[in-house]
Amino acid sequence: MEFNVGMDGDIVVIEIQGDVVASSIDEMKAQVAKLMEKNFKYFLLDLNKVNFMDSSGLGACMALNKMLLDKKGVLVLCKPTDSVAKVFKVTRAELKLSIAPTRPDGVKLAYAKISESRSK
Amino acid sequence: MADEIVKLRLPSTFDSVAAVRTQTEALLKDRFGASASSEIDDISIASTEMMNNAVEHSGTEFFDVEITFDNCAVVFSLITEGAEFDPTKEIKMPDLDGDETHEGGFGIAMVKELSDEMMHEYREGKNVFTIKKIIKGGIG
């Protein structure tokens, strides 16, 4: 699994490349945890290069989402491939996770969520 | 059905799961083409969850896979030795409608959602967990 990390204003944008599966989720969690330790709490995960995600990968996304919400942070996922979008749809994880079809939409959604979380 | 059968025996590891998934996808893409990509995704996700379950819970050193297909359907069987364990019992997709957050429990529920038939048999000391997926339109 590879990570391409950048910033878009206040948002950490992580483009993930590789499968998000049982054998690799610890890497993904560690990458986000490392950034959270540096007090970053707004994240956009770009999934356009994730060809495959299993239920462990989904569980990791759910766990990260909860962890960030607990810290008044934000997690947005964007541009899932068809196979990954199917995992979100069939499990109804779409109800809990913020998912955008493109990266610009993801950035927009993340800022909307940030503004929502700041107003609470 | 069965006009083509692929049999594999692999160590019970996540690397094997990835290897079977890659091989299954390649086989089915070659056989059914891009028009069946949605069904191939379904088989790929469902079979991965079946194998993950075996790697995590069967406690066996190896697992066996049989992939059988003709022009309109694919049957994927996972065979593990050991005590009887039926993963198809009490399947329930975690309820995400409420406030509660779920991080697990999706695997076998996804297998059920993504396959057209799902069955478990215990014979000669082996668990045989099978799914069938109809390829809409098929070929030929």
Chai-1 contact restraints between the chains, C-beta under 6 A:
chainA,res_idxA,chainB,res_idxB,connection_type,confidence,min_distance_angstrom,max_distance_angstrom,comment,restraint_id
A,A22,B,F14,contact,1.0,0.0,6.0,A-B,restraint_1
A,A22,B,N52,contact,1.0,0.0,6.0,A-B,restraint_2
A,S23,B,F14,contact,1.0,0.0,6.0,A-B,restraint_3
A,D54,B,T48,contact,1.0,0.0,6.0,A-B,restraint_4
A,S55,B,E49,contact,1.0,0.0,6.0,A-B,restraint_5
A,S55,B,F106,contact,1.0,0.0,6.0,A-B,restraint_6
A,S55,B,G107,contact,1.0,0.0,6.0,A-B,restraint_7
A,S55,B,M110,contact,1.0,0.0,6.0,A-B,restraint_8
A,L58,B,F106,contact,1.0,0.0,6.0,A-B,restraint_9
A,G59,B,E103,contact,1.0,0.0,6.0,A-B,restraint_10
A,G59,B,G104,contact,1.0,0.0,6.0,A-B,restraint_11
A,M62,B,E103,contact,1.0,0.0,6.0,A-B,restraint_12
A,A63,B,E103,contact,1.0,0.0,6.0,A-B,restraint_13
A,K66,B,T101,contact,1.0,0.0,6.0,A-B,restraint_14
A,S83,B,D41,contact,1.0,0.0,6.0,A-B,restraint_15
A,K86,B,D41,contact,1.0,0.0,6.0,A-B,restraint_16
A,V90,B,M110,contact,1.0,0.0,6.0,A-B,restraint_17
A,V90,B,E113,contact,1.0,0.0,6.0,A-B,restraint_18
A,T91,B,F106,contact,1.0,0.0,6.0,A-B,restraint_19
A,R92,B,L96,contact,1.0,0.0,6.0,A-B,restraint_20
A,L95,B,L96,contact,1.0,0.0,6.0,A-B,restraint_21
A,K96,B,L96,contact,1.0,0.0,6.0,A-B,restraint_22
